[in-house]
């Protein structure tokens, strides 16, 4: 298994949903205080050496950072003027966590009012009104973060082989997935919208340009197992019929994207190499069928301390 932890959605579903709602609260704070960046890149969180974090957020003449520390099992809110607040993780309600976060921000002199309805989740309940007692499986959360660390490394390495416009590797708290996206440089047809939980204006801005995107999610009720995905927008003719690698990867017609189940990755002799094959082969399909200018957009993968040859 080469150090890649197992991740079983059913065994930690309730904790995963608890964590997703917690990340939405923190993500919405970043969203509210940060100037809009193309494709919603001001929204996500980032994998850190201890969990997930916002990076610096501007507010009231200073900066704050909010970090999920999955080693100490606590949320850390740090301000550039020296103030720090810590909120322990554990069983409880989303309403309690929301109140604790907002109180900590108030103590740090940060004024922010967020939209309290969760995004991209079925039957959402506003954070202050969600008093359901939810469990907290600290071991499962730590395993999830360890998986994110390994996936983040592969995604970041894959990103270095592209000279064109590409997203950071970032974690979207709405869809609860880690993603990286490459762009052809051309405008895309206007997206029809209709994504549950997202305003059409946000969706259309996010998909304003041709892209090939890949990501990882830990599972959901709609697809109850961890998996990697890859899609193209717009999807070029013949995309669904392409044979991609590794052999376990397949196109899911209902979702409209290629999938590679995480358990199939664990079964590979070299999971990192198998994931790289999935990223490369699905991108090849999107770029070739979409007639991207690959000679101008691509380069060899980066190496530490070695400038790219020009």
N, C-alpha and C positions, 0 to 999 in steps of 0.2 A: 504493500500500500504506500510505501515511500513517504510516510509521515503525513499523508492526507487523512484527516479524521473522518469518521463516518458521520452522516447527518441524516437522521430519519425524521421526516416532517411530522408524522403521526405522533411520535413520542414527545415532541416538544411544541406541538401546535399552539397550545394555549399561551405558553411563554413567548413564542414567536409573535403572536398577535399582540400581546402585551408590549413587547419590545418595539414592534412596528408603530404602535400608537405613541410610544414615548419618543421615537425618532421623529415622528410627524410634528410633535410639539416643538422640539428643538429646531427642526428644519423650517418650520413656519416662522420662527423667530429670525432665522437668517434671511428667509424670503422677505420678510417685512422691512428689515433694516438695510438690505443690500441693493444697490442699483441693479436694474435689470440687465442681464447679460444674454447674448444670443443663445437660443435653444434652451433657455432655462438653466444655463450653467452656473448661475448664482444660487441655485436652489439646493444642490446635493450636499451630502456629507462625504468625507474622505476616510479611507482606511489609514489608521495611525499605528504606531508601535504599541499602543495599549488598547485600541478599540476603534471608535469612529469619532470624527470631530468636524467642526464647522470651518476651521481656519479662522483668521481674523475677521470680525464683523465690525464695521464702523457704527458708532452711535455716540451722540452727545459730546463730540470733541474728544472721544477716546475710542478704544477698541476693546472688544470682548472676544473670548473664545469659549466655546462650549464643547466639552469632550465627554464621550461615553468611555469610561475606564473599565474595561472588562477584566482587568487583573485585580483591581481593588473593589470592583463591583460598586461603582459610584459615578455620579455625574459631577463633573468639575466645571464650574463657571469661573473664569479668570478674567480680570479687567486690567487694562494697561496702567491704571493708576495704583495697582497693587492689591486691590480687593479680590478675594476668592471665597466662593461658597461651594460646599460639597453636599450632595444629596445621595444617600445610600440607596442601592437597588434592593428590591425584595418583593415579596407578595404584597398585594394591595390593589387599590383602584387607580384608574387613569386620572380621575378627579383629584385624588390626593397628590399624585405626581405633578399634575398641572399646577395645582395651588402652590406646591413647594417651589417649583421652578419660577413662577411669577413672583412669589415672595422674595426669592433670592435675588432676582433681577432688580426688584424694587429696592432692596437693601444696598445694592451696588450702584444705585442711581440711574438705572436703565429703564426708560419708559417705553413700553411697546405693547400694542394690542394686536393680537393675531386673530385670524379667522379660526374659530374653534371647532368647525365641522371637519372630521377626517376626510382625506381625499382617497379616491380609488379603492374604497373598502365597502363591502355590502352592508346595508343597514347601519349606516354610521350614526353614532351618538356624540353629541358635542362633549368636548373634553371635560368641562366643569360639571356636566350632568352624568358622566359615566362612572357610577359608583359600584359597578360590578367588581367583586373581589377576584383578582386574577393571580395565578401562581407565578413563581419565578424559579426556573431551573438554571442556576448559575453555571453548572457544568455544561449544559447544552448551549447556553449563550457563549461561553468561552470557546466551545468547539466551533460554533458558527463563525466567530471572529477568526479563529485559526484557519478555517477554510477561506475566508475572505482574504487573509494575508497571502495565502498561496495563489489564489486566483488573481489578486491584485498584481503580484509579481509577474505572472505570465502575461496579463493584459498590458502592463507597462512595457514589457520587453517587446511585445507585438506592436505596440504604438510607435516604437522607435524606428520601425522600418517604413515609415510613411512620411513623405516630405510635404504633402498637402495639408489642408485644414483637418485637424483631428481634435476630438474632445479630450479633456483629462479623463483619467479613470476615476469614476465617481459613483457614489451610492445614492440612488434615488429613493427617498423615504415614502413616496406615494406608492410606487409599484414594488418597493422593497427589493431592489436588485442593484447589483454592481454592473456598470456598463462602460463600454468604450466605443466610439463612433468615428468612422472615416467619411470624408465628403469628397465628391467628385469635383466640386467647384462650380457646378451648374445649378440653376434654380430648378426646383421640383414643381410638379403640378400642385395646385392648392389642395391641401388635405380636406377631405369631406367632413372632418370633425366627428362628433358622436362618441368620443371616448368617455366611458363612464367616469364621473368624478372629476373631469377636467373641462374647463371652459373651452369652447371651440377656438377662441382667439389664441389661447395658450398652445393648443395642439397644432394649429396652423403655423404658428411661429416656430415651434419646435421642429416641424417637418418642412421648413421652407426651402431646403436644398437637398439634392440627391445624396443619399447616404447608404452606408453599409454599417450596421450596428450589431454588436455582440454583447452578451451579458450573462449573468448568473443570478438565479434566484433560488432561495432555500426551499420553495414549495408554496402551495396555496391550496385552498379547498377545491379550486377548479382544476389544479394539476398538483396532486398531493405528493410530490417528491421533488427533491432538489435537481436542478437541471441547468445546462447551459443552452443559450439560444442564439440564433443569428438570423437577421432579416435584412432585406433591402427595401428602401423606399425611394421612388416607386419600384415595385417588384417587376423586373424585366421579364419579357416572355421567355418561357422555358426554365425559369429559376427553380421551380418546384421539382423539375425532373432531373436536375443535376445530381450525380453521385458524388457525395462528399466523404471526407475521412474524419475520424476512423470509421470502420464498418458499422459500428453501433449507432452512428448518427443517422437521422432520418428527417424527412420533411413532414411537419404536422399541418395538414390541410386546414383544420379548424382554427389553429392559431396563426397560420400563414407564415411560418418560420421554421428553420431547421432547429432540431433539438438534439442534445446529447445528455442523457441522464447521468447524474453525478455518480450513481452506483456503477454504471458502465465505465466511467473514467477510472474509478477505483480498481476495477478489474484489469486495467491495462498494466503492462509491465513497467511502463514509464508514463505516469499520469500527466506530467508536465508536457512531454512530447505529444501525447495524444490530444491534449487541449490545444496546443499550438497548431496541430494538423487541422483541428476543427475550425479554429479561427482563420487559418490561411485558406483552406479549401472553400469555405463559405464566402469569404471575401473574394476569392478568385472568381467564383460563380457570379457574384454581383457585379464585379468590375468588368469581366469579359462580356457578359451578356448586356451590360449597360453601356458598353463601349467607352469606358473611362480611359483617359490618357495615362496609362499605367507607367510608361517610360518616364513621364515628367513627375509622377506622384510618388514613386516608390524608391527605396534605397535599401541597402543592407541593414540588418538589425544593429543597433548601437552596442558598443562595448565600453566598459568603464575606462575612462582616461584616454580614449582613442578618438581624436577628431574625425568626423566623417570626411572621406576623400571627395574632393570636388574636381 
